Amino acid sequence: MLPWDRIWNPIYKWQKKQSENEEWANCLGVSDTRRFISFVLEAHQGNWATHDLQTGGTHRFKDDPDCVTLARTVKKLKKFKRPSVSRRFS
C-alpha cells in the first residue's frame, strides 16, 4: 500500500522518474507479472507470514482474507498467454 500523495509515482525499479503521472507507469510487463504470480502462489502454498499495516501485527497468508483473494485471482491469471498486472484505484 502506498500513501495517497504517491499514487501516481512509479512503483517499480525499472521505471524512470519521467514516467510520473502516467497511467502506464503503474503496471507490470508479462515476464514480471509471471514472477509476481509465482511469488504469490509460493507465499500461499508456504502459508508465509504477512504484516498487517493497520495493526502492525502478523498473520499467516491463508488467514488473511486479502491474501486469499489475491491468490485466487493470480491462479486465474496463470492461464493467460500474456498476463499483465496494472494498479487500479477505486
C-alpha positions in Angstrom: 0.0 0.0 0.0 1.2 3.5 -0.8 0.2 6.8 0.7 -2.2 8.9 -1.3 0.4 11.5 -2.3 2.5 8.8 -4.0 -0.4 7.4 -6.0 0.9 8.3 -9.5 4.6 7.9 -8.7 6.3 4.9 -10.5 6.4 2.0 -8.1 8.8 -0.4 -9.9 12.6 -0.2 -10.1 12.7 -0.4 -13.9 10.6 2.8 -14.2 12.3 6.2 -14.6 11.4 9.5 -12.9 9.9 10.9 -16.1 7.2 8.3 -16.1 5.4 10.1 -13.1 1.8 10.9 -13.6 1.4 8.4 -16.4 -1.2 5.6 -16.1 1.0 3.0 -17.7 3.7 3.7 -15.0 1.8 1.5 -12.6 1.8 -1.8 -14.5 4.0 -4.9 -14.8 5.0 -6.4 -18.1 4.4 -10.0 -19.0 7.6 -11.5 -17.5 7.3 -9.5 -14.3 3.7 -10.4 -14.0 4.6 -14.1 -14.2 7.2 -13.6 -11.5 4.6 -11.9 -9.3 2.2 -14.8 -9.9 4.8 -17.3 -8.8 5.7 -15.2 -5.7 2.1 -15.0 -4.6 1.4 -18.7 -5.2 4.6 -19.7 -3.3 3.5 -17.5 -0.4 0.1 -19.1 -0.4 1.4 -22.6 -0.6 4.0 -22.0 2.1 1.5 -20.0 4.2 4.1 -17.3 4.8 3.7 -14.7 7.5 2.1 -11.4 6.4 2.3 -7.9 8.0 -0.9 -6.1 8.9 -0.4 -2.5 8.0 -3.2 -1.3 10.2 -2.4 -3.1 13.5 1.3 -3.8 13.0 0.7 -7.4 13.8 1.2 -10.5 11.7 -1.0 -13.2 10.2 -0.4 -16.3 8.2 -1.1 -15.9 4.4 -4.1 -18.3 4.4 -5.6 -16.5 7.4 -5.6 -13.1 5.7 -8.7 -12.7 3.5 -7.0 -10.2 1.2 -4.1 -12.6 0.6 -6.5 -15.5 -0.1 -8.4 -13.3 -2.6 -5.1 -12.3 -4.2 -4.0 -16.0 -4.5 -7.3 -17.0 -6.1 -7.1 -14.1 -8.6 -3.5 -14.9 -9.7 -4.3 -18.5 -10.2 -6.7 -17.3 -12.9 -4.1 -15.1 -14.4 -1.7 -18.1 -14.8 -4.0 -19.3 -17.6 -3.5 -16.2 -19.7 -1.0 -16.3 -22.6 0.3 -12.8 -21.9 -0.7 -11.8 -18.4 -0.1 -8.2 -17.3 -0.9 -6.5 -14.0 -1.8 -2.9 -13.6 -2.6 -0.9 -10.4 -6.2 0.3 -10.3 -7.9 2.7 -7.9 -11.5 2.6 -6.9 
